[in-house]
Amino acid sequence: MEVFDFNTLLLNGDKKDKEMVFAIGVFDGVHRGHQKIFECVRAERDKHPGYESMCITFSTNPKNRNTGALDTLRLREEYVSSFSINSFTIIDFSENFSKISASGFASEIMRLFKPRILVVGSDFKCGNPNESANGEELKQIFASMGADVEVKIVDFVLSDSGEKISSTLLRQLIIKGDLESYSRFSGQDYHLDLLTGPSRSIDGIMTISREHISQLLPPPGDYEGTFVDSNLQRCPVEIRIDGEGLSIKGLDASRQADSLFITRRKVK
C-alpha cells in the first residue's frame, strides 16, 4: 500500500489521472463499522477494472485531541492495508485545514484524483461547522463541479444490545477497562503502539512511561495480553498499568518492542 501526505500529493499530482474509489474519515480505533467501509471500498474497486482505491484520514482526531487516541497512524495504516486498499493518504488537521469549507475540500479532491465512488459512514460530515456537508450533500457539490460521483453510505453496525458501535463507545470501554467488550466491537484486542516512545527493560520487565504513550490507557490494574516484538513474534505477557505508565512482565531482555495487545483485565 502506498502512503501519501495529502498536500504533497496535491503538489506532485501523482494520482490526478486515476479514477478512484475512496473513503474519508478519522477511523480512530478501527472497529466493525469501519471494516464495512473498507470492505465496500475494496469491493467497488474490484468491480471496476482500472479504478484504484484510497483511504483518506487525518493526522489527529479533531474531536478528541486531548483525550488520547485509540490508535496511531502506524497501526491504522497497517490495518487499512489488510483490506488491500491501494493507498493511504494523511491530512494534517492544522488550524488552516479546520477552516476549509466542504466545497473547498471537494475542490481539492478534484485536484487529487478523478473521484468516482465515495464510501462514507452514515454520520460522515466534512468542512467547517458553518459550511459542512454530509455524503449526499458532498455528491451534489461534486456534481456542481462537473463530477458524477456515486456515494455509498454505510450504515452503523449495532452491538447485540442495540448500541451503535463507534469510536466514542470504544473509548468508553477502554476508560472502564472492559477490554473484552472492546474486542467484540472492534474485531481485535486493544492494540498499543510501543514505538511511540522509549522503553526500559530490567529483570524481564519492560517499563514504558505514560508520557511516552500517545494512546488512551485502561484504568490502573493488572491485565493479560500479547507482546509483539520487532520481528513480529508474539508471546503472552502480564501487564500492569499504574499512574506512571505500564510494565510488561515475562520478556527476554533481547526482545525489542513493536506493539502490545491488551486482552482482558485480570480478576482479583
Buried (B, 14 or more C-beta within 10 A) or exposed (E): BBEBBBBEBBEEEBBEEBBBBBBBBBBBBBBBBBBBBBEBBBEBBEEEEEBBBBBBBBBBBEEBEEEBBBBBBEBBBBBBBEBEBBBBBBBEBEEEBEEBBBBBBBBBBBEBBBBBBBBBBEEBBBBBEEBBBBBEBBBEBBEEBEBEBEBBBBEBBEEEEEBBBBBEBBBBBBBEBBBEBBBBBBBEBBBBBBBBBEBEBEEEBBBBEEEEBBBBBBEEEBBBBBBBBEEEEEEEBBBBBEEEBBBBBEBEEEBEBBBBBBBBBEEE
